[in-house]
Amino acid sequence: MGRIMMSKFLLCFLLFLACSQLLLSPSSSFSNSTKLCPLGQTLALLQFKQSFSIHNSSSLFCDEYGGTTSYPKIEYWKEGSDCCSWDGVTCDLVTGHVIELDLSCSWLFGTIHSNSTLFLFPHLQSLNLAFNNFNGSSVSAGFGWLSSLTHLNLSSSGFSGLISPEISHLYSLVSLDFSWNDGAEFAHYSFDSLVQNLTKLQNLHLPGISISSIFPISLLNRSSLISLHLSYCGLRGRFPDHDIHLPKLQFLNLRGNRNLSGNFPRFSENNSLMVMDLSFTNFSGELPTSIGNLKSLQTLDLSYCEFLGSIPASLGNLTKITSFYLNHNHFSGDQLPSSICFSSLSYVGLGYNLFNGTIPSWLYTLQSLVELDLSHNKFIGHIGEFQFDSLKKIDLSMNELRGSIPSSIFEFVNLTSLYLSSNNLSGILETSKFEKLRYLTDLDLSNNMLSFIMSINSNSMLPNIERLDLSNNNISGIWTWNVGTNTLRYLNLSYNSINGFEMLPWKSMRILDLHSNLLQGPLPTPPNSTFFFSISHNKLRGEISPLICKGSSIKILDLSHNNLSGMLPHCLGNFSKDLSVLNLRRNQFHGTIPQTFLKGNSIRTLDFNSNQLEGLVPRSLIICRKLEVLDLGNNKINDTFPHWLGTLPKLQVLVLRSNRFRGHIGFSKIKSPFISLRIICLAHNDFEGGLPKMYLGSLKAVINIDEGNMTRKYMGIGYYQDSIMVTIKGLEIEFVKILNTFAAIDLSNNKFQGEIPKCIGNLNSFRGLNLSHNNLIGHIPLSFRNLKMLESLDLSSNKLSGRIPQELTSLTFLEVLNLSQNHFTGLIPQGNQFETFGNDSYYENPGLCGFPLSKRCTIDEVLEPSQEIEVEFESGFDWKITLMGYGCGLVIGLSLGSLIFSSGKPKWFVQIIEENIHKKIIMNKRNTLR
């Protein structure tokens, strides 16, 4: 309250000074002479200047993107001079009042408080504070005091918080621009008030301002509206379907309002629209023929919407259009409009749709065409020859185009990007053809059937190339095309038949992918700048040179699936703090795993599977706090269970299979070990004792996984994805990708004893469970009925007994079941997935009967109650009394039953019993199916 009173007092004082000057000044008589700035307004401006410091970083946008040179305008404001002569200040020629204040791009840094002297200019008509940094200031009520304002621009100046509803009292506003003030928002209903009150608005620009309101229909009644920019405002609801009559509207941008839906707006023929951007909204439906009414349209952007259907022929009426973006919709059809005269068309984006047929011939004749994107469609046929060389970017990837690359493309001297990947292009390319493409930075010809001939002296070509992808083609022989030695950052030659390199000379290389070729000889050392290096699935031999540890930038190193041998350099674990993935799978390394790792390292994947490594699991792994995947399978490691790995908070995959691990797993001293573990494979070792109940009970990551609310993705980092070997039906299957919802346990082929812990039934998100080839006894726990996501269950080759629980038929995702070589008895459960399992799921269980086995069940086998002692009775039923009666009647019952069934008399009794048995079997089946 005190600050408000002080502000009002200061306003009155300064106004008094201004009036006094007008009355007392000799020049105050009505004359045509230019008036000086009133003293009160001079003082107000100087005080406003003192509120800020000068930082050139506050206005960087102007210099880098705005095309305007920024400078500190207020730095030249001096006391004792006429404020009307100051930079950024414009005064009324008659009264001397400040009427315009343009401090855009002025390096201002500081806060505009609600009592700022900025609000002491009642005659101010235009205020521009754009491209400064007001450090989270709010658009306060003070702006509403500037009642004469017709133009207000606060864009990109660091305002945040609620925008005062007083803004809606600026009834004279013609132009309002609050663009890109992240965190600024309108209070509930205040935007509606603004739209209702500001009836003179011609330009309304609020991109990035949170409105979170239904689109105000009244805006479309403003016949004076020229420019409407409401992108990324959180608008919702449905855009009106009625015809729009805004004859002066030239600019309409609703981009990024994902919850705003509607059909394509219908404009009358009397319109001036030049730019329409509905991209990244939920607009849908077919394009109406009325789109042809937009004859002044220059830019149309409908990308990332839900439009469908064919393109209407009336589109040909848009003869002034220069930019045309329909990417990422559901447009279809085998013909684009053919009778088109797009003489000014420069940008065409039709990618990610369902267009088919051949590429329209008129696209090859556009003399102003700069960018062409037809990617991710179903275009067929050959690529035609372009008649003009204006193109800078071509993207025809992910279609069904065939034939050779047209020679005209190699004449585009201004071409910067060429994407022709994932087609059926063929032919032989001589590298000399690229001689004229000196500005080319991106070249992607991957996933075709192209061959290359390396021309002599072609290394000087493509001097600006940064990204080169020729993967999955027919390239063979020695690679000698070493283009872009100073500029190339990404090179992918994977899935070819290259058998060698002269050198790896690239000084700026970041991603180097050479996997799945026929490379032979020793391992080449990647450039020191490389952070991704994959040379897996080749035929490399020899040892890893310690020189590889000089690549301190390496983040992902994949040498898997080669014939590399020798001992691992000790530096492999600690040469880079950035190292995230080290994959040496399927080589012939021997010796021990590197014993030292850097403190604070970034390692998330260590894969040493299928080598000949021995010794102990390095205790220093305990400092790898980001470790997610540890695969030591198929080696000769001789150790006990590394219980200390349970402290790693992010460990999700642990594979120790086929080693020489031994002993009891026992209990952990850690309160909650392996809290993130969801894939564990200890198969083919010498573990013994009971199953690790404590560890199994602590696997919280596989309990109640809510896949519906999870983003399904694969484990990996950026360009690299993890893989794992899983045993299903006795076969080892490699998952080249690991889904983040996949969970499995494999403890098979050990010496585990005792019963299966009931707590396994709590792990209800498991996909696979393999406890086969152990010495387990007892029954299948009834808690297994909770494993609703289980797809594979293998309990074979144990000593399990009792009945197979009927409750397992509720596991409707179960595809693989192996209970063979046990001692199960009784009727095999029927219903759901159990109807699909064959004899091999149950063989060598002589006590089992029923489908699918040929052995029929006797009456005793059908009626024998489950021996599972897990049922809780809550009705007060006393089994002690029942068993007493059962014992007394047992002898009589057995004797009488034997006599009746051996003689077959009385027949009526035997028939009743058999019918009841048959009915009970049918009822059980029906209940199961329900």
Secondary structure, DSSP 4 states (H G I P E B T S, - for coil): -HHHHHHHHHHHHHHHHHHHHHHH-GGGSS-SSPPPPPHHHHHHHHHHHTT-EE-GGGGHHIIIIIS-----GGGG--TTS-GGGSTTEEE-TTT--EEEEE-TTS-EES---TT-GGG--TT--EEE--SSB-TT----GGGGG-TT-SEEE-TTS---EEEPGGGGG-TT-SEEE-TT-TTEEEPTTHHHHHHHH-TT-SEEE-TT-B--SB--GGGGG-TT--EEE-TTS--EEE---S-B--TT--EEE-TT-TEEEEPPP-B-SS----EEE-TTSEEEEPPPGGGGG-TT--EEE--SSEEEEPPPGGGGG-TT--EEE--SSEEEES---SS---TT--EEE--SSEEEEEPPGGGGG-TT--EEE--SSEEEEE----S----SEEE--SSEEEEPPPGGGGG-TT--EEE--SSEEEEEEEGGGGGG-TT--EEE--SSEEEEE--TT-TTS-TT--EEE--SS--EEEE-----TTT--EEE--SSEEEEES----SS--EEE--SS--EESPPPPPTT-SEEE--SSEEEEPPPGGGGG-TT-SEEE--SSEEEEEPPGGGGTS-TT--EEE--SSEEEEE------TT----EEE--SSEEEEPPPGGGGG-TT--EEE--SSEE--B--GGGGG-TT--EEE--SS--EEE----SSSS--TT--EEE--SSEEEEE--HHHHHT-GGGSS--GGGS---BSEETTEE--EEEEETTEEEEESS-BTT--EEE--SSEEEEEPPGGGGG-TT-SEEE--SSEEEE---GGGGG-TT--EEE--SSEEEEPPPGGGGG-TT--EEE--SSEEEEEPP-SGGGGS--GGGT-S-TEEESTTSSPPPPHHHHHPPP--------S---HHHHHHHHHHHHHHHHHHHHHHHHHT-SHHHHHHHHHHHHHHHHHHHHHHH-
